[in-house]
Amino acid sequence: MTTSEARAARRAVAAMFAANGAMMGAWAPQIPLLLPRHGIGEAVLGLLILGLGLGAVAAMLFAGRLIARHGSVRVLAVFALAAVPVLPLVVLAPSLWLLAPAMAAFGALIGCMDVAMNANAVEVERRLGRAIMSSSHGFWSLGGFVGGTAGSWLIARLGAEAQALVVMAAVAAVVLVAMRWLRGEPPHPAETRPAPAAILPREAGIWLLGGMALFSMVPEGAVLDWAAIYLGKELGAGPFAAGLGFALFSGAMAVMRFLGDGVRNRFGAVATLRISGLIGAAGLMIAALAPMTPLALAGFMLCGFGVANMVPIMFSAAGNYPGFAAGAAISTVTMVGYAGILIAPSTIGYLAEHIGFRPTYAGLSVLLLAVTAAAGRAAMADGHRRLPDAAAGEPLP
């Protein structure tokens, strides 16, 4: 891979992140429409969404093996194309018996695409010799914003079915163009340490990175799912102000992810992770202790600035874990981390019902402090800095 090819590959993988985010963003406004369409309640819908999440996590178990065998480029291209028609299938499903497997398939395909695009981003980082993971996740956030906004507008104007078809056509166009410029390392199954019969790696360090990703994503899920209810119920915020908790948190996260690579390239992954954890924990604590809505909103926004780059750093660390192919380690860290998004909604709701939101958010800040304390474990995230590929005779940009 030449330097110019690496730069083109960087743009291509960013487009894949944006496409994945757009699919999820378009899916979000479709969720409440399933209730009247299928005559179900929130409990059944919750089970369907859980099935989508479990499909994603289960598929992540095998994504690493596929990447080691076939390479991140081929796996990313195949699963990106396969995911395109599934959202229309979910929307057009005429019964619950077809809806449930369609949602599980949607989660599985999106999950495998997620692992493959993160593995490919690690490979491009190595070639460029600089961090790109945070901004790649920034493109995911941007894609989610565009997909959600445009998707909501299309539903209002054209209906749910037309929205799914239009958005997926646009996503397909992006994927087909980006596929031409994807570049990566050749398949390297021999680097994967576990025995052929093992699905998951036995390396404790990889599981520790997964736990750090989990601890980073549980507070993120808690803010996304419960901030509006907390602001309205315990601080008396109106609907608009309560909705700003999510908006400010997400906006701060998107902005910081685009700035995060520059911060990492200057200060290194460990220092960035420590500072990010402290900022995120401080933001959650401010939100938990705030006597009024504006201060709580500021706390959630500060938390967004903090947590934005924590998971991207963990993915980079996993992708550079010694002795493991990028996909093998990333699939495990992704699986454990995203389990936090599955666990958070029900667990946080249970805790908040029994002890209140303030103690719950204060307690979650401790998780971010734990990640801060273990930040040294993510030092291999700077593996791209050790990549002057002298053997290939290609200077770094």
JOGI-V302517 format. One record per backbone hydrogen bond with DSSP energy under -0.5 kcal/mol. CO is the residue of the C=O (numbers start at 1). NH is the residue of the N-H. E is the energy in kcal/mol with one decimal. If there is no record, write none. Layout:
CO&NH&E ; CO&NH&E
//
This chain:
2&6&-2.4 ; 3&7&-2.1 ; 4&8&-2.1 ; 5&9&-2.7 ; 6&10&-1.9 ; 7&11&-1.6 ; 8&12&-2.1 ; 9&13&-2.6 ; 10&14&-1.7 ; 11&15&-1.9 ; 12&16&-1.7 ; 13&17&-2.2 ; 14&18&-2.3 ; 15&19&-2.4 ; 16&20&-2.5 ; 17&21&-2.5 ; 18&22&-2.4 ; 19&23&-2.0 ; 20&24&-1.9 ; 21&25&-2.8 ; 22&26&-2.6 ; 23&27&-1.6 ; 24&28&-1.6 ; 25&29&-0.8 ; 27&30&-1.2 ; 27&31&-1.0 ; 28&31&-1.0 ; 28&32&-0.5 ; 30&33&-0.5 ; 30&34&-0.7 ; 31&34&-1.6 ; 32&35&-1.0 ; 32&36&-0.6 ; 33&37&-1.5 ; 34&38&-2.0 ; 35&39&-0.9 ; 35&40&-1.7 ; 41&45&-2.2 ; 42&46&-2.7 ; 43&47&-1.7 ; 44&48&-2.1 ; 45&49&-2.6 ; 46&50&-2.2 ; 47&51&-2.3 ; 48&52&-1.9 ; 49&53&-2.4 ; 50&54&-3.1 ; 51&55&-2.2 ; 52&56&-1.8 ; 53&57&-2.5 ; 54&58&-2.8 ; 55&59&-2.0 ; 56&60&-1.7 ; 57&61&-0.8 ; 58&61&-0.9 ; 58&62&-0.5 ; 59&62&-1.2 ; 59&63&-1.2 ; 60&64&-0.8 ; 62&66&-1.9 ; 63&67&-2.4 ; 64&68&-2.4 ; 65&69&-2.0 ; 66&70&-2.9 ; 67&71&-2.6 ; 68&188&-0.8 ; 71&75&-1.8 ; 72&76&-2.6 ; 73&77&-2.5 ; 74&78&-2.5 ; 75&79&-2.4 ; 76&80&-2.2 ; 77&81&-2.1 ; 78&82&-2.3 ; 79&83&-1.8 ; 80&84&-0.9 ; 81&85&-0.6 ; 83&86&-1.1 ; 83&87&-0.7 ; 85&89&-1.3 ; 86&90&-2.3 ; 87&91&-2.6 ; 88&92&-2.7 ; 89&93&-0.7 ; 90&93&-0.7 ; 95&98&-0.8 ; 95&99&-2.4 ; 96&100&-2.5 ; 97&101&-0.5 ; 98&102&-1.6 ; 99&103&-2.5 ; 100&104&-2.1 ; 101&105&-2.5 ; 102&106&-2.3 ; 103&107&-2.4 ; 104&108&-2.3 ; 105&109&-2.7 ; 106&110&-2.4 ; 107&111&-2.4 ; 108&112&-2.4 ; 109&113&-2.3 ; 110&114&-2.3 ; 111&115&-2.1 ; 112&116&-2.4 ; 113&117&-2.6 ; 114&118&-1.8 ; 115&119&-2.4 ; 116&120&-2.4 ; 117&121&-2.0 ; 118&122&-1.8 ; 119&123&-1.8 ; 120&124&-2.2 ; 121&125&-2.4 ; 122&126&-2.2 ; 123&127&-1.7 ; 124&128&-2.7 ; 125&129&-2.3 ; 125&130&-1.0 ; 132&136&-2.0 ; 133&137&-2.2 ; 134&138&-1.6 ; 135&139&-2.1 ; 136&140&-1.4 ; 137&141&-2.2 ; 138&142&-2.5 ; 139&143&-2.9 ; 140&144&-2.6 ; 141&145&-2.2 ; 142&146&-2.6 ; 143&147&-3.1 ; 144&148&-2.5 ; 145&149&-2.7 ; 146&150&-2.8 ; 147&151&-1.8 ; 148&152&-2.1 ; 149&153&-2.1 ; 150&154&-2.6 ; 151&155&-2.2 ; 152&156&-2.1 ; 153&157&-1.9 ; 154&158&-3.7 ; 154&159&-1.1 ; 155&159&-0.9 ; 159&163&-2.0 ; 160&164&-2.2 ; 161&165&-1.8 ; 162&166&-2.8 ; 163&167&-2.7 ; 164&168&-2.0 ; 165&169&-1.8 ; 166&170&-2.1 ; 167&171&-2.7 ; 168&172&-2.5 ; 169&173&-1.9 ; 170&174&-1.9 ; 171&175&-2.7 ; 172&176&-2.6 ; 173&177&-1.9 ; 174&178&-2.6 ; 175&179&-2.4 ; 176&180&-0.6 ; 177&180&-0.7 ; 178&181&-1.7 ; 178&182&-0.7 ; 179&182&-0.8 ; 188&191&-1.5 ; 189&192&-1.3 ; 191&193&-0.7 ; 195&198&-2.1 ; 203&206&-0.6 ; 203&207&-1.3 ; 204&208&-2.1 ; 205&209&-2.0 ; 206&210&-2.1 ; 207&211&-2.4 ; 208&212&-2.3 ; 209&213&-2.4 ; 210&214&-2.5 ; 211&215&-2.7 ; 212&216&-1.4 ; 213&217&-2.0 ; 214&218&-2.3 ; 215&219&-0.7 ; 216&220&-0.9 ; 217&221&-2.9 ; 218&222&-2.3 ; 219&223&-2.1 ; 220&224&-2.4 ; 221&225&-2.5 ; 222&226&-1.8 ; 223&227&-1.6 ; 226&230&-2.6 ; 227&231&-2.8 ; 228&232&-2.1 ; 229&233&-3.0 ; 230&234&-2.3 ; 230&235&-0.8 ; 231&235&-0.6 ; 231&237&-2.6 ; 238&242&-2.8 ; 239&243&-1.9 ; 240&244&-1.1 ; 241&245&-0.6 ; 242&245&-1.0 ; 242&246&-0.5 ; 243&247&-1.8 ; 244&248&-3.2 ; 245&249&-1.7 ; 246&250&-2.7 ; 247&251&-2.7 ; 248&252&-2.5 ; 249&253&-2.0 ; 250&254&-2.5 ; 251&255&-2.4 ; 252&256&-2.4 ; 253&257&-2.0 ; 254&258&-1.5 ; 255&259&-1.2 ; 256&260&-1.6 ; 257&261&-0.6 ; 259&263&-1.6 ; 260&264&-2.8 ; 261&265&-2.9 ; 262&266&-1.3 ; 263&267&-3.0 ; 264&268&-2.5 ; 268&272&-1.9 ; 269&273&-2.7 ; 270&274&-2.4 ; 271&275&-2.5 ; 272&276&-2.6 ; 273&277&-2.6 ; 274&278&-2.1 ; 275&279&-2.5 ; 276&280&-2.9 ; 277&281&-2.6 ; 278&282&-2.4 ; 279&283&-2.4 ; 280&284&-2.2 ; 281&285&-2.4 ; 282&286&-2.4 ; 283&287&-2.3 ; 284&288&-2.2 ; 285&289&-2.1 ; 286&290&-1.3 ; 292&296&-1.7 ; 293&297&-2.8 ; 294&298&-2.1 ; 295&299&-2.1 ; 296&300&-2.4 ; 297&301&-2.3 ; 298&302&-2.5 ; 299&303&-2.3 ; 300&304&-2.0 ; 301&305&-1.9 ; 302&306&-1.8 ; 303&307&-2.8 ; 304&308&-1.3 ; 306&309&-0.6 ; 307&310&-1.1 ; 307&311&-0.8 ; 309&313&-1.5 ; 310&314&-1.8 ; 311&315&-2.4 ; 312&316&-2.2 ; 313&317&-2.5 ; 314&318&-2.5 ; 315&319&-2.6 ; 316&320&-1.1 ; 318&321&-1.7 ; 321&324&-1.8 ; 325&329&-1.7 ; 326&330&-2.5 ; 327&331&-2.3 ; 328&332&-1.0 ; 329&333&-2.3 ; 330&334&-3.1 ; 331&335&-2.1 ; 332&336&-2.5 ; 333&337&-2.6 ; 334&338&-3.0 ; 335&339&-1.1 ; 336&340&-0.6 ; 337&340&-1.5 ; 338&341&-0.6 ; 338&342&-1.3 ; 339&343&-2.8 ; 340&344&-2.7 ; 341&345&-0.8 ; 342&346&-0.6 ; 343&347&-2.3 ; 344&348&-3.1 ; 345&349&-1.8 ; 346&350&-2.2 ; 347&351&-2.6 ; 348&352&-2.9 ; 349&353&-1.9 ; 350&354&-1.3 ; 351&355&-3.3 ; 351&356&-0.7 ; 352&356&-1.3 ; 356&360&-1.2 ; 357&361&-3.0 ; 358&362&-2.3 ; 359&363&-2.5 ; 360&364&-2.1 ; 361&365&-1.3 ; 362&366&-0.6 ; 363&366&-1.1 ; 363&367&-0.6 ; 364&367&-0.7 ; 364&368&-1.0 ; 365&369&-1.6 ; 366&370&-2.1 ; 367&371&-1.7 ; 368&372&-2.0 ; 369&373&-2.3 ; 370&374&-1.5 ; 372&375&-1.3 ; 374&377&-2.2 ; 375&378&-2.3 ; 376&379&-1.4 ; 378&381&-2.1 ; 379&382&-1.9 ; 380&383&-1.8 ; 381&384&-0.5 ; 382&385&-1.9 ; 383&386&-1.7 ; 384&387&-1.1 ; 387&389&-1.4 ; 388&390&-2.6 ; 389&392&-0.6 ; 389&393&-0.7 ; 389&394&-1.4 ; 390&393&-0.7 ; 393&395&-0.6
//
